[in-house]
């Protein structure tokens, strides 16, 4: 048994010296000192030795074990020093560092900032009102009748919450037009002090509707303009529409105005722009060469009265357009499916 211990020690020391890395050194340690290791199994056979020789065998076994452990520790330290030396030799501290990858603003965020800048140049103040809204602000105060299709749960997302006695149920705001009443309420208090109501609002916010196709997503961004003052006419609205179209789309795109109907404006119309994908020829996105930019019109007298404003004294105009839709209409951006903007496709997003 003593010869076996000496043989195990010599074999272990040989393996330890030959270990080229920490992984192989750990394997050698397990081979000899692990639960199933050679030395461990030999020590377990002490019961086979005559009692009078067990003490001598135990002392030798402990000596062999200590020798192997010391050799492993020394080799481990040598390998670490060798590894660090090689690493230092490979590193050139004079080389410039590797810059981490940097992200950038999402394409929609870039569009919002640009749109905001365009309107701020002509005196509009950017605001944002709640995404979770009361029916009163989203529909009732905007002249929507109770049986209007927009108030159906197949069109609007309703929130499971207790109804308010006056404001009705909660909804995910379907349009930024709900901010019109809130802005009027906020400014009426100021009017009591200044005796002069003047609103020039740009409301940019997320909106929600039950729609999903190449030109609609359930969540989208809208920007709403609202101007209320004395002697505001449709010519002021037309000037603002033309200014935005010229500033945002450039001179190569054509626009047209179509009479339309909206509950909260009278008269109302829609503004169309030639498609940015086909430039008016007709494609999968636009069908006939034109894309609806959004609705606009003079603020309905009923909306003014509901907000506490005398329509004989004040008039105003409003417009509501989708950020993603006007973005898709830009010249040079051939995006034929609005849902691509929210696809998390980095190959697409990194282009912008």
HELIX and SHEET records of a PDB file:
HELIX    1   1 UNK A    2  UNK A   18  1                                  17    
HELIX    2   2 UNK A   22  UNK A   33  1                                  12    
HELIX    3   3 UNK A   38  UNK A   44  1                                   7    
HELIX    4   4 UNK A   45  UNK A   48  5                                   4    
HELIX    5   5 UNK A   51  UNK A   90  1                                  40    
HELIX    6   6 UNK A  107  UNK A  120  1                                  14    
HELIX    7   7 UNK A  135  UNK A  138  1                                   4    
HELIX    8   8 UNK A  140  UNK A  142  5                                   3    
HELIX    9   9 UNK A  149  UNK A  151  5                                   3    
HELIX   10  10 UNK A  178  UNK A  194  1                                  17    
HELIX   11  11 UNK A  234  UNK A  249  1                                  16    
HELIX   12  12 UNK A  301  UNK A  306  1                                   6    
HELIX   13  13 UNK A  323  UNK A  328  1                                   6    
HELIX   14  14 UNK A  338  UNK A  342  5                                   5    
HELIX   15  15 UNK A  346  UNK A  349  1                                   4    
SHEET    1   A 7 UNK A 125  UNK A 127  0                                        
SHEET    2   A 7 UNK A 199  UNK A 208  1                                        
SHEET    3   A 7 UNK A 219  UNK A 229 -1                                        
SHEET    4   A 7 UNK A 315  UNK A 322 -1                                        
SHEET    5   A 7 UNK A 290  UNK A 299 -1                                        
SHEET    6   A 7 UNK A 265  UNK A 274 -1                                        
SHEET    7   A 7 UNK A 255  UNK A 262 -1                                        
SHEET    1   B 2 UNK A 132  UNK A 134  0                                        
SHEET    2   B 2 UNK A 170  UNK A 172 -1                                        
END                                                                             
